[in-house]
Every structure is written in C-alpha cells, then in structure tokens.
Amino acid sequence: MIEKPSKQLKLHSKQTVSDAIEDLFRHNLDYLVFWEPKARGWEENEGVHQMRVTLRRMRSALNTFSKAVPRSVSAYWSDEMRDLAGELGRARDLDVFIDETLGSVRGKLPLPGGDRLLALAEKERALAYDAVRGMLDGNRYARFKEGFGDWIASRAWEKADLGKKERLLLEGDLVAFARNVLDRQERRVLEVGNHVNKESATEMHRVRIEFKKLRYAAEFVSSVFMGMDTFIGQTKGVQDLLGIMNDVAVMSHLLQDLLKAEGDPEVLGYAGGVVGWRTCHYHHLLENFEALWEQFTEARHPWWKKSAVVPYGQQPTVTQ
C-alpha cells in the first residue's frame, strides 16, 4: 500500500529555484499516484477529484516557474497534464452534480421528476468512470508517469537549451523568485478584478482563472513565508464565490447533454428547477462580491516583509 503523501509541500527558504521545482513536482506526482486506486469508482469520489486537481496544480506550477523553465521546455508536459485532467472531467462533473447539486436540492423542490433525473445522471456517471478506468490502465497515462518521473529525477530542465537569465534564476534564491512571482500574479488578478463587471460571465471567468493561479502559487511557497495560511484564507471568500459560478456554468452544459434525448416533461421541469435554484444561490452570494473583494485587496502580503521568511528548519506560523 502506498503511503499517503502530505497534502502540503514543505519547501524552505535556503533552496534554489531548481531544488524547489524538483521537490514540488516529485511531491505532486507521488500525490497523483496515491489517489489512483480511489479514482476507479465513485464510492470515494475524492479519487477523481484529487487526481484532477493535482494535474491542474502541476500545470499551474509550470506556469509559475516559467521565467526559469520556459514553455518551450515544459510545453509537452503541460499539454499532457491538460489532456489527462480533461479525461477526468466528465466523471468529476457528474460527481459534483449528483452529490452536491442534486443532493442540496433533494426534498426542497416541489416538483416531480427528481428520481428520474438522478437515475439518468447515475447511468452517465457509470459510463464516465468506465472511461476513467480506461485512462488509468492506458498507455498514455503510463508513459506520462514514467516519463515525467524521469524528467523530475534527472532535473531535465537544467539540461535544456536555456538562456543566461533563466540559468541564473534556476540557480538563484527561491525567496526572491517567489516574491516576484506572487507580486506579478497579484497584479494580474487586480488588473482583471478591479472594476470587473460582475454580471459578465466572461469577465468573472477571467478573474477566476487568474485568482486560481495566485492561490496555487501562494500554496506552493506557503512553508517559506510566515502568515501565508492567513493570506490564503483571506482569498477563500472570492474563490468560493467564483467556484460556485463555475459549477453553475458546468451544470448548465451538463444538463443540455444529459437531457438531449429526454422527452419526459417532469424530468425537464425538475432540471429547470435545479438550474433556477442553483443560479439563485449564486446571485445571492454575488451581492457580497464587493465586500469579499475588499477583504482580499486589504489582506496582508507576507512575502513583502523580510522578517516573514521562515528560518531554515523551522515551521511557519500563522499570523493574524
């Protein structure tokens, strides 16, 4: 039995950027492999969820470290991660729809058709998990694990055709690199989020994408700076709201596909009620967007303070 890796990666302030890259990807690849057995069925649907999140997190890490490891070096792995995460998407979307969306409205909508809609979704989920098992047993996923593991073990990015600036960054201080990354990504979030039209799904989606990149980058170096857990916590309100927005969009597309051959008016009526319920919930939360955004923009930035760097060998402490 594979031992479960810690969810939080422990980087430290004395590492070089290249050291951090090796530790980060080794940790996440181990985490990915650990969840494989649980991803074979929906009885423990955290399996598919954790595998998909881990693939996305690693892809985001390639973006985070792209100043030192350019996309020309990492593009192959980024594309593989995107495609493999995509193969898990159908199963994850159905898990969320069945367990969270339908589960949250069960017994609350005064409409018939709920049991029939649930049965349709469960039938589709069974097919989706057949596809997941096929992916896990397939050659592409096996090649990815072996190849990416070798890429990490050999630190292949150091052997790539890099420029002088990139090599200096790889050999340089993780703390300085992390500060620049977090500053740059926060600016991107502010550029798309300040004065955003919160009624525009397109604009809010852009905020969600940039916000998630900042969240991942902060998590990567949370053991390097004191107070990062507090900062991450102060981003949670905005991120939860944006996550519900995404769930509503995914649910709408999923129902269109699920019901394309369905003619039962009770099922169609119940599905409409579900969409209305969830959409109303999102718009109710959206009323608090300005307050949540202000909480984020006023959050302290631990990486700005020299004294916030965690001394090597010590654990970070949460600051208020």
C-alpha positions as CSV (number, residue, x, y, z in Angstrom):
1,M,0.0,0.0,0.0
2,I,1.3,3.4,-1.0
3,E,1.7,5.8,1.9
4,K,-0.3,9.0,1.5
5,P,1.9,12.0,0.9
6,S,1.3,15.1,3.0
7,K,-1.1,17.5,1.2
8,Q,1.2,20.5,1.9
9,L,4.6,20.6,0.3
10,K,7.5,21.7,2.6
11,L,9.8,23.9,0.6
12,H,12.3,26.0,2.6
13,S,14.0,29.4,2.2
14,K,17.5,28.0,1.6
15,Q,16.6,26.1,-1.5
16,T,17.4,27.2,-5.0
17,V,14.6,27.6,-7.5
18,S,15.7,24.3,-9.3
19,D,15.7,22.4,-5.9
20,A,12.1,23.7,-5.3
21,I,11.0,22.6,-8.8
22,E,12.3,19.1,-8.2
23,D,10.6,18.8,-4.8
24,L,7.4,20.3,-5.9
25,F,6.8,18.0,-8.9
26,R,8.1,14.9,-7.1
27,H,5.7,15.6,-4.3
28,N,2.7,16.1,-6.6
29,L,3.5,13.1,-8.8
30,D,3.5,10.9,-5.6
31,Y,0.2,12.5,-4.6
32,L,-1.3,11.8,-8.0
33,V,-0.3,8.1,-7.9
34,F,-1.6,7.7,-4.4
35,W,-5.1,8.6,-5.5
36,E,-5.2,6.3,-8.5
37,P,-6.9,3.3,-6.7
38,K,-9.6,5.6,-5.3
39,A,-10.3,7.1,-8.7
40,R,-11.5,3.8,-10.1
41,G,-15.0,4.2,-8.6
42,W,-17.3,6.8,-7.3
43,E,-17.8,5.3,-3.9
44,E,-14.9,7.5,-2.8
45,N,-15.2,10.3,-5.4
46,E,-12.3,12.2,-3.8
47,G,-10.1,10.0,-6.0
48,V,-11.0,11.6,-9.3
49,H,-11.2,15.0,-7.7
50,Q,-7.7,14.8,-6.2
51,M,-6.1,13.4,-9.3
52,R,-7.7,16.2,-11.5
53,V,-6.8,18.9,-9.0
54,T,-3.2,17.6,-8.8
55,L,-2.8,17.6,-12.6
56,R,-4.1,21.1,-12.7
57,R,-1.9,22.2,-9.8
58,M,1.2,20.8,-11.6
59,R,0.2,22.5,-14.8
60,S,-0.1,25.8,-12.9
61,A,3.3,25.2,-11.3
62,L,4.8,25.0,-14.8
63,N,3.3,28.4,-15.4
64,T,4.5,29.7,-12.0
65,F,8.1,28.7,-12.8
66,S,8.0,29.7,-16.5
67,K,10.5,32.5,-16.1
68,A,13.1,29.9,-15.1
69,V,11.8,26.9,-17.1
70,P,10.3,28.4,-20.3
71,R,7.3,27.0,-22.0
72,S,9.4,25.7,-24.8
73,V,10.9,23.3,-22.3
74,S,7.7,22.4,-20.4
75,A,5.0,22.5,-23.1
76,Y,4.9,18.8,-23.7
77,W,4.2,18.1,-20.0
78,S,1.7,20.9,-19.7
79,D,-0.2,19.6,-22.7
80,E,-0.2,16.0,-21.3
81,M,-1.5,17.3,-17.9
82,R,-4.2,19.3,-19.6
83,D,-5.4,16.3,-21.6
84,L,-5.3,13.8,-18.7
85,A,-7.2,16.2,-16.4
86,G,-9.7,16.6,-19.2
87,E,-10.3,12.9,-19.3
88,L,-11.2,13.0,-15.7
89,G,-13.5,16.0,-16.2
90,R,-16.8,14.2,-17.1
91,A,-16.6,11.9,-14.1
92,R,-15.9,14.8,-11.7
93,D,-18.6,17.0,-13.2
94,L,-21.2,14.2,-12.7
95,D,-19.9,13.6,-9.1
96,V,-20.5,17.3,-8.3
97,F,-23.9,17.3,-10.0
98,I,-25.1,14.1,-8.2
99,D,-23.6,14.5,-4.8
100,E,-23.6,18.3,-4.4
101,T,-26.1,19.9,-6.7
102,L,-28.9,17.2,-6.7
103,G,-28.1,16.4,-3.1
104,S,-28.5,20.0,-2.0
105,V,-32.0,20.4,-3.5
106,R,-33.4,17.0,-2.8
107,G,-36.7,17.3,-0.9
108,K,-36.7,21.1,-1.4
109,L,-38.2,21.4,-4.9
110,P,-42.0,20.9,-5.0
111,L,-41.6,19.2,-8.4
112,P,-41.8,15.6,-9.7
113,G,-39.0,14.1,-11.9
114,G,-36.1,14.2,-9.4
115,D,-35.7,10.5,-9.1
116,R,-35.7,10.0,-12.9
117,L,-33.1,12.8,-13.4
118,L,-30.9,11.2,-10.7
119,A,-31.1,7.8,-12.5
120,L,-30.1,9.4,-15.8
121,A,-27.1,11.1,-14.1
122,E,-26.0,7.9,-12.4
123,K,-26.2,6.0,-15.6
124,E,-23.9,8.6,-17.3
125,R,-21.6,8.6,-14.3
126,A,-21.1,4.8,-14.6
127,L,-20.0,5.3,-18.3
128,A,-17.7,8.2,-17.3
129,Y,-16.0,6.0,-14.7
130,D,-15.5,3.3,-17.3
131,A,-13.6,5.9,-19.3
132,V,-11.6,6.9,-16.2
133,R,-10.5,3.3,-15.6
134,G,-9.6,3.0,-19.3
135,M,-7.4,6.1,-18.9
136,L,-5.7,4.8,-15.8
137,D,-4.9,1.5,-17.5
138,G,-3.9,3.0,-20.8
139,N,-0.5,3.5,-22.3
140,R,-0.7,7.3,-22.4
141,Y,-1.1,7.7,-18.7
142,A,1.6,5.0,-18.0
143,R,4.0,6.9,-20.3
144,F,3.2,10.1,-18.6
145,K,4.0,8.8,-15.1
146,E,7.3,7.2,-16.2
147,G,8.4,10.0,-18.5
148,F,7.5,12.8,-16.1
149,G,9.1,10.9,-13.2
150,D,12.3,10.6,-15.2
151,W,12.1,14.3,-16.2
152,I,12.0,15.1,-12.5
153,A,14.7,12.7,-11.3
154,S,17.2,13.8,-14.0
155,R,16.3,17.5,-13.5
156,A,16.0,17.6,-17.2
157,W,15.1,21.4,-17.2
158,E,18.7,22.0,-16.2
159,K,19.9,20.3,-19.4
160,A,17.7,22.2,-21.7
161,D,18.8,25.0,-24.0
162,L,18.3,27.9,-21.6
163,G,19.4,31.5,-21.7
164,K,21.8,33.0,-19.2
165,K,18.9,34.7,-17.4
166,E,17.0,31.5,-17.0
167,R,20.0,29.6,-15.7
168,L,20.7,32.4,-13.1
169,L,17.1,32.1,-11.9
170,L,17.3,28.3,-11.6
171,E,20.5,28.6,-9.5
172,G,19.2,31.6,-7.6
173,D,17.3,32.2,-4.3
174,L,13.8,30.7,-4.0
175,V,12.6,33.5,-1.7
176,A,13.4,36.3,-4.2
177,F,11.9,34.3,-7.1
178,A,8.7,33.6,-5.1
179,R,8.3,37.3,-4.2
180,N,8.5,38.3,-7.9
181,V,6.0,35.5,-8.9
182,L,3.5,36.5,-6.2
183,D,3.7,40.2,-7.0
184,R,3.3,39.6,-10.7
185,Q,0.4,37.2,-10.3
186,E,-1.4,39.5,-7.8
187,R,-1.1,42.4,-10.3
188,R,-2.8,40.2,-13.0
189,V,-5.6,39.4,-10.6
190,L,-6.1,43.1,-9.8
191,E,-6.0,44.1,-13.5
192,V,-8.9,41.8,-14.3
193,G,-10.7,42.1,-11.0
194,N,-10.7,45.8,-10.2
195,H,-13.8,47.3,-11.8
196,V,-14.9,44.0,-13.2
197,N,-18.5,43.8,-14.4
198,K,-19.7,41.1,-12.0
199,E,-22.8,40.4,-14.3
200,S,-20.5,39.4,-17.1
201,A,-19.8,35.7,-17.1
202,T,-16.8,36.2,-19.4
203,E,-15.1,38.8,-17.2
204,M,-15.8,36.8,-14.0
205,H,-14.3,33.7,-15.6
206,R,-11.1,35.6,-16.3
207,V,-11.0,36.7,-12.7
208,R,-11.5,33.1,-11.6
209,I,-8.6,31.8,-13.8
210,E,-6.1,34.4,-12.6
211,F,-7.3,34.1,-9.0
212,K,-6.7,30.3,-9.0
213,K,-3.1,30.9,-10.4
214,L,-2.4,33.2,-7.4
215,R,-3.9,30.7,-5.0
216,Y,-1.8,27.9,-6.3
217,A,1.4,30.0,-6.3
218,A,0.8,31.0,-2.7
219,E,0.2,27.4,-1.7
220,F,3.5,26.3,-3.4
221,V,5.5,28.6,-1.1
222,S,3.3,28.6,2.0
223,S,6.0,27.0,4.0
224,V,8.6,29.7,3.0
225,F,6.8,32.8,4.4
226,M,5.1,33.2,7.8
227,G,1.5,34.1,7.5
228,M,0.7,32.6,4.1
229,D,-2.1,30.5,5.5
230,T,-3.8,33.6,6.7
231,F,-3.4,35.3,3.3
232,I,-4.7,32.2,1.6
233,G,-7.7,32.2,4.0
234,Q,-8.5,35.8,3.1
235,T,-8.8,34.8,-0.6
236,K,-11.2,32.0,0.2
237,G,-14.4,34.1,0.0
238,V,-13.8,35.3,-3.5
239,Q,-12.6,31.9,-4.7
240,D,-15.6,30.1,-3.2
241,L,-17.9,32.5,-5.0
242,L,-16.1,32.1,-8.3
243,G,-16.2,28.3,-7.8
244,I,-20.0,28.3,-7.5
245,M,-20.2,30.4,-10.6
246,N,-18.2,27.8,-12.5
247,D,-20.3,25.0,-11.1
248,V,-23.5,26.7,-12.4
249,A,-21.9,27.0,-15.9
250,V,-20.8,23.4,-15.9
251,M,-24.1,22.2,-14.6
252,S,-26.0,24.0,-17.5
253,H,-23.8,22.4,-20.2
254,L,-24.0,19.0,-18.5
255,L,-27.8,19.1,-18.3
256,Q,-28.0,20.1,-22.0
257,D,-26.1,17.0,-22.9
258,L,-27.8,14.8,-20.3
259,L,-31.3,15.7,-21.5
260,K,-30.8,16.0,-25.2
261,A,-32.8,12.8,-25.9
262,E,-35.2,13.2,-22.9
263,G,-38.9,13.9,-23.5
264,D,-40.4,13.5,-20.1
265,P,-41.8,16.9,-19.1
266,E,-41.4,16.1,-15.4
267,V,-37.7,15.5,-15.8
268,L,-37.3,18.6,-17.9
269,G,-39.3,20.6,-15.4
270,Y,-37.2,19.3,-12.5
271,A,-34.0,20.1,-14.3
272,G,-35.2,23.6,-14.9
273,G,-35.9,23.9,-11.2
274,V,-32.4,22.8,-10.3
275,V,-30.8,25.3,-12.6
276,G,-33.0,28.1,-11.1
277,W,-32.3,27.1,-7.5
278,R,-28.5,26.9,-8.1
279,T,-28.4,30.1,-10.1
280,C,-30.4,32.0,-7.5
281,H,-27.9,30.8,-4.8
282,Y,-25.0,32.1,-6.9
283,H,-26.7,35.6,-7.4
284,H,-27.4,35.8,-3.8
285,L,-23.7,35.3,-3.0
286,L,-22.8,37.7,-5.8
287,E,-24.3,40.5,-3.8
288,N,-21.3,40.1,-1.4
289,F,-18.7,40.3,-4.1
290,E,-17.5,43.8,-3.4
291,A,-17.1,43.0,0.3
292,L,-15.2,39.8,-0.4
293,W,-13.0,41.6,-3.0
294,E,-12.2,44.3,-0.5
295,Q,-11.2,41.7,2.1
296,F,-8.8,40.2,-0.5
297,T,-7.3,43.5,-1.6
298,E,-6.7,44.6,2.0
299,A,-5.1,41.3,3.0
300,R,-1.5,41.5,4.3
301,H,1.1,40.2,1.9
302,P,3.6,38.1,3.9
303,W,6.2,37.9,1.1
304,W,6.7,41.7,1.2
305,K,8.2,41.6,4.7
306,K,11.8,40.3,5.1
307,S,11.1,39.2,8.6
308,A,8.3,36.9,7.3
309,V,10.8,34.5,5.7
310,V,10.7,31.2,7.7
311,P,14.2,30.4,9.0
312,Y,15.5,27.1,7.7
313,G,14.5,24.2,9.9
314,Q,11.5,26.0,11.5
315,Q,7.9,25.7,10.8
316,P,5.9,28.7,9.5
317,T,3.4,30.2,12.0
318,V,0.1,31.7,11.2
319,T,-0.1,35.5,11.8
320,Q,-3.3,37.5,12.2
